[in-house]
Amino acid sequence: MNTPSPFIGKTVGVFFGGKSPEHDVSIITGLLVLDELAKLGILSEPIYIGTDGAWCMGQLLRERSFLQGIHSHDLYPLQRWSLDTRHRTPRLILTRRPSFLSRREQKIIDIAFPVFHGAYGEDGCFQGLCETLGVPYVGCGVEGSAIAMNKILTKQFFQQHGVQTTPFVGFSEADWKSDANSIKRRINETLTFPVFVKPSHAGSSIGISRVKKLEAIEEAIEASFEFDTHCVIESGISPVRDLTCCVRECASSSPKASLVQDSSFGKSEFFTYKEKYLQSDGTHLDGAGESFTIPAEIPVATSKNIQETSVAIFKELGLSGISRVDFLYNPETSQLYANEINPMPGTLYEHLWKKSGVEPKELILDLLDVAIRKHTETIKKNKYFHSPLLSDMQGQKLSK
């Protein structure tokens, strides 16, 4: 396939893995993006970040069989890469240290495509690195990513903008250790059991517990702190439907919503990691299993409300590229609650976009186009402010 003209001669760096508990999910998304870029004829480089934070590069990182055993491989031969900050061009330059058998080598990344999930990548950290280096990158920016990945801030955002969400209590591990009894009183007075106990920054249902009574809350809270320094506890809804809507930003038009997806819990009491990503035989579903109904079988007015609310959240939070908003719906009362925002959906939720009439090719190209447009708009604003402050070293403050 011919390479689209804006990307001729450009290399897209696909960053995946990372130090979060969602490391393995990120690998799946990374492979999907690498495959789609290859189909489009766009040059790409796989850049894997290990659970220890080491950066790895090499063609082995394109191979599914290699990545399936990534945690047992010796990755040192792929790790001799470092970020070169001596250059002033809006590109990431990675340099490989020479060894006895190899010469010094450079890889140039024109556009970063981060598909990390969870902390240290999806939460604004990697986006901040790209902003600092002036490199175009796919997806949401620093502020939107940070808020969306913090369930406590997300809930507060919903409240401040008049979007109905479930009652919640959020607190830090330090607060819990210093006054657990006070927090338990707040939970008992504010929330309705059963409740859901979640790490504030984790995703993919990792570290979540459903608790039916206050006496069992401590164990669930301690389990959440295995993954995060903050915890959020939410009132449960019964009966409940788990509904999802994605939003994508198009280079030539305003953000658009996908169809609404209804996710079945199966035999569990909430949508678990296994149901999201694994079948009983341990194979990955890429989000397209029988647990999903697309479009959701709900009233047309409710679907429209979800789509409009998702787009409004996308705009108000200043998100970019792509996002996913999860809702809880009580079919008996018709009450709808915004629950979470995901600034980089696993596998880009390509299955939902396909059902919505958007093929992976179009999705990937739009994400890249938006990244370039956003970067172009940003660099126009970043002007150095010339001041006489340093030349006047006898000034009031510097002279002290």
VENBELBEL-V188795 format. One record per residue. NEAR is the number of other C-alpha atoms within 10 Angstrom. Layout:
{{NEAR} {NEAR}}
//
This chain:
{{8} {9} {15} {11} {9} {11} {18} {12} {10} {15} {18} {24} {23} {24} {27} {27} {27} {27} {19} {23} {19} {21} {19} {20} {22} {26} {27} {21} {27} {27} {21} {16} {24} {23} {13} {16} {20} {13} {13} {17} {14} {20} {17} {21} {21} {22} {23} {27} {21} {19} {15} {9} {13} {17} {23} {20} {22} {13} {10} {12} {21} {18} {10} {13} {10} {13} {18} {13} {9} {15} {12} {9} {10} {9} {15} {10} {10} {18} {18} {17} {21} {15} {13} {12} {12} {7} {10} {9} {12} {17} {19} {23} {18} {19} {16} {19} {14} {12} {9} {5} {5} {9} {10} {10} {11} {15} {16} {15} {22} {22} {25} {26} {27} {25} {29} {31} {31} {26} {24} {15} {25} {28} {28} {23} {16} {20} {26} {15} {13} {20} {17} {9} {16} {18} {21} {27} {26} {27} {28} {26} {25} {20} {16} {21} {26} {22} {22} {28} {25} {25} {26} {22} {15} {22} {26} {16} {18} {18} {14} {10} {11} {9} {16} {16} {22} {19} {16} {21} {18} {20} {15} {16} {16} {11} {12} {18} {9} {11} {10} {14} {11} {12} {16} {17} {12} {14} {22} {13} {9} {13} {18} {17} {16} {16} {22} {21} {26} {28} {29} {26} {23} {25} {24} {21} {17} {16} {23} {26} {22} {20} {21} {14} {12} {14} {9} {11} {20} {15} {11} {18} {24} {16} {18} {24} {17} {10} {20} {17} {14} {23} {27} {22} {28} {24} {21} {20} {18} {13} {11} {16} {20} {20} {25} {26} {26} {29} {26} {25} {24} {20} {18} {9} {7} {11} {19} {17} {24} {22} {23} {26} {22} {22} {21} {19} {16} {12} {8} {9} {10} {19} {18} {18} {16} {15} {23} {22} {19} {16} {12} {8} {6} {9} {9} {17} {14} {19} {19} {15} {16} {10} {14} {19} {16} {15} {15} {19} {11} {16} {11} {10} {9} {16} {19} {14} {12} {24} {22} {16} {17} {27} {24} {15} {21} {28} {14} {12} {17} {14} {24} {24} {27} {27} {27} {24} {24} {20} {22} {23} {23} {15} {14} {9} {9} {11} {14} {21} {21} {24} {22} {22} {27} {25} {32} {28} {22} {25} {19} {25} {20} {22} {18} {24} {21} {14} {15} {16} {11} {14} {14} {19} {13} {12} {21} {19} {19} {20} {22} {24} {20} {23} {23} {20} {13} {19} {19} {12} {10} {13} {13} {8} {8} {9} {7} {6} {6} {6} {8} {9} {12} {9} {8} {11} {11} {11} {12} {9} {8} {10} {8} {6}}
//
